[in-house]
Amino acid sequence: MAYLSKDLSVLAYANGFTLWHYITPDAAATVDTTGYFNAAVDMLRTGDIIIANVDTATTPKAGLFLVSAAAGGVVDVNDMTQVGAANAD
């Protein structure tokens, strides 16, 4: 799939920092590809954090993406830091 603006929402904003939430059936490796969020370049800033639910259509995962660049029409996020990677019943 591709980035869908309807799936990106603001959770909190303060001091020039925004905490976002994004949900997608895309894999984390797809989301962290440079350019995935280019359509949101006017909203995202370097240093923002995106809490994400990814792989929602298969094996859901959650994690954090740090916006490492958002300028010149290009957005890049770092690889996802997964939350709850293991479930040792």
Secondary structure, 3 states (H helix, E strand, C coil): CCCCHHHEEEEEEECCEEEEEEECCCCHHHHCCCCCCHHHCCCCCCCCEEEEEECCCCCCEEEEEEEEEEECCEEEECCCEEECCCCCC
